[in-house]
Amino acid sequence: MYDYGTFSFESKAQVLEQAKKYWNPDKTQFWTDAGVDLVIDRRDGYFLWDMDGRRLIDMHLNGGTYNLGHRNPEIMAALVDGMQRFDVGNHHFPSVARTALAQRLVDSAPASITKVAFGSGGGEAIDIALKSARHATQRRKIVSIAKGYHGHTGLAVVAGDDRFSTLFLSDRPDEFVQVPFNDLGAMEEALDLGRELDEEVVNVGGGAQVYADALAHATDQVLTEVDLAPEGDTHYPEFDEVEWHETRRERHPDHDPAYEIRWLERR
């Protein structure tokens, strides 16, 4: 018997059976067929334990959700302390905690960001960004990288892999243009499409290879340069400063870390 206080199981086999019945039959069966008999039990720091008591190093960390470790004691203490007075609140009215958090986020962001829209997760954050872009530009078309994943929410799933958008009958190829990764020709076609539609600006957002493919066609750049030298192998592409004219520079030396924003136009 595995007793967890508010619930219990007789065996790992029972967990697998109920996982298929109540949660996700296909995914549960996939791992069973692959010979992975992992059923996660306790988690702490960068370790997890399965129901058999085996301790494993968590090399997955769920896409960065637990980049501070599972059940981080500092985070747990802050949550417990905060719940002594606050909860998720009511989104129709101002609240002290929501306002204080919004101010902290704005204070730590570049100067161009002056407001906060709270979301429940990454997918909803993508939805907010796409809706904001459509509202600001009054244009519908979105260009995204094929086979990307942005979440399973409304607009996010449409911008991602078509195996998910078609599954949920959300595919809209007339509004969401898919560009293969690292395909310069497809990027040029997407930019030409924007010109044919008389769009004043076609905005391009990275990764690094997307920036590299689009830079030759760019007429403007807005660069945020942060006073840090972190380790990593992904960088913004190099370009010849002589070909560009700086029209504006905004410095933020008092921010930690210090940063500046540069606006460049092609000569």
Secondary structure, DSSP 8 states (H G I E B T S, - for coil): -EE-SS-EES-HHHHHHHHHHHT-HHHHHHHHHTT----EEEEEBTEEEETT--EEE-S-GGGGTTTT-BT-HHHHHHHHHHHTT--S--TTS--HHHHHHHHHHHHTS-TT-------SSHHHHHHHHHHHHHHHHT---EEEETT----SSHHHHHHS-HHHHTTTT---TTTEEEE-TT-HHHHHHHHHHHHHTT-S------SHHHHHHHHTT-SEEEEEEES-----S-------GGGEEEEEEEEETTSSS-EEEEEEEE-
